[in-house]
């Protein structure tokens, strides 16, 4: 879950202050995962650190101050959504 600070959002969070909608998709899960990986590969200053068949953990650095955000994507079985969690390490 997200900490009390304002620097985190999560699609599986019940606190409205930190909630974000999951990303819906209309293809099979593997195609959605591969598409997301392609998108992440072209986002500047973003690096995928971990990948499994239903999970991606990436970091993204801000351009000027190089702040690092952890961005996680979870593909639950039998659901056509990608759950998202994004949290800043600082600030």
C-alpha positions in Angstrom: 0.0 0.0 0.0 1.0 3.6 -0.2 2.6 5.5 2.7 0.8 8.5 4.2 2.8 11.0 2.0 1.4 12.4 -1.2 4.0 10.9 -3.5 2.3 7.6 -4.2 -0.7 6.3 -6.2 -1.9 2.8 -6.6 -4.8 1.2 -8.4 -5.4 -1.3 -5.6 -5.5 1.4 -2.9 -8.7 2.0 -1.0 -7.6 5.5 0.2 -9.1 8.0 -2.3 -6.1 10.3 -1.8 -3.8 7.6 -3.3 -6.1 5.7 -5.7 -5.7 5.6 -9.5 -7.6 3.6 -12.1 -6.1 0.4 -13.4 -5.2 0.3 -17.1 -7.8 -1.8 -19.1 -6.7 -3.7 -22.2 -8.5 -5.7 -24.8 -5.9 -8.2 -26.0 -4.4 -11.3 -24.4 -2.3 -10.8 -21.3 1.0 -11.6 -22.9 0.4 -9.1 -25.7 -0.5 -6.4 -23.2 2.6 -7.1 -21.2 4.8 -7.1 -24.3 3.2 -3.8 -25.4 3.8 -2.2 -22.0 7.5 -3.3 -22.1 7.8 -1.7 -25.6 6.3 1.5 -24.3 8.6 1.5 -21.2 11.6 1.0 -23.5 11.1 4.3 -25.2 10.2 6.4 -22.2 13.3 8.6 -21.4 15.2 7.8 -18.2 13.1 4.7 -17.5 14.6 1.2 -16.9 12.9 -2.1 -16.3 14.5 -3.7 -13.2 12.3 -6.9 -12.9 10.0 -8.8 -15.1 7.9 -11.9 -14.6 4.9 -13.2 -16.7 2.5 -11.0 -14.6 4.7 -8.3 -13.1 7.0 -5.4 -14.2 9.0 -3.2 -11.9 10.7 -0.2 -13.4 12.3 3.0 -12.3 11.9 6.4 -13.8 14.2 9.4 -13.2 13.1 13.0 -13.5 15.0 14.9 -16.1 16.5 17.8 -14.0 16.9 16.6 -10.4 17.1 12.9 -11.2 14.5 12.0 -8.6 13.7 8.3 -8.8 10.2 6.9 -8.9 9.4 3.2 -8.6 6.7 2.1 -11.0 5.1 -1.3 -10.7 2.6 -3.1 -13.0 0.7 -6.2 -12.0 -1.3 -8.3 -14.4 -3.9 -10.3 -12.3 -5.0 -13.7 -13.8 -8.4 -13.7 -15.5 -8.7 -9.9 -15.5 -8.1 -7.6 -18.4 -6.5 -4.8 -16.4 -3.0 -3.8 -15.4 -2.8 -2.6 -11.8 -0.3 0.2 -11.3 1.7 1.5 -8.3 3.9 4.6 -8.6 5.9 6.0 -5.7 8.6 8.5 -5.4 11.6 7.5 -3.4 12.2 11.1 -2.2 9.8 14.0 -1.6 
